[in-house]
């Protein structure tokens, strides 16, 4: 009896995992710009992988595997948003177009594309008037 309940729970976790991963894949294909695509892939994809790891923990019922699966879940939940933020920020800075129906773009008035400086709004007058002595970090070079 308990084995049947365990198999039902494993099936539910695996099916819901597959649904979330499918939603992430559809979001990547159907959403209009980089930022919304990355939102779909990180949220739904991370939850899908976490549910898959829970199903593996229930199926194998081994303490070492449970610890490894929990480590994978923790790793995915920590790294997916950080990676998405870094890729989205890089995409914005190199000029990947955003969706025309985007309502709020908080970086628009705070990012200087010539010097690649991003203002936070907390700078002092002295910091704002100081010229950028460093060269831009993003360099586009043409190969000949």
C-alpha positions, 0 to 999 in steps of 0.5 A: 500500500505504501509503495503505491502511494510512493509511486503516485507521489513520484509520478505527480512530482515527475509530471509536474516537473515535466509541465514546468520545464515545458512551460519554460521551453514554450516561454523561451520560444514565444515571449517577445524579448530577452528579459521576459524569455529569461524570466520564464526560463529561470522561474519555471525551469528551476522549479521543474528541476527542483520537482524532478530532484524531489521525485528522485529523492522519493524514488531512491530513498537513499540518504546520500542521494537525498543530500545530493539532490538537496544540494542540486536544488540549492545550487539551482535556486542560487545560481539561476537568478544570478546568471539570468541577472548577469545575462540580462544586464549584459544584453541590455548594455550591448543594446539588445532591443527590449519589447516595445510594450515594456512599461518601465525601463529604470536603466534608461536615464541612468546608463551612459552608453558612451562610458558604460557607467551606470548611475544608482541615483545615490552619487554625490555631485562630485562623483557625477561631475568627475570624468570617467578615467577608465576605458569602457569595459565592453569593447567591440573589435572587428576582426580583419 
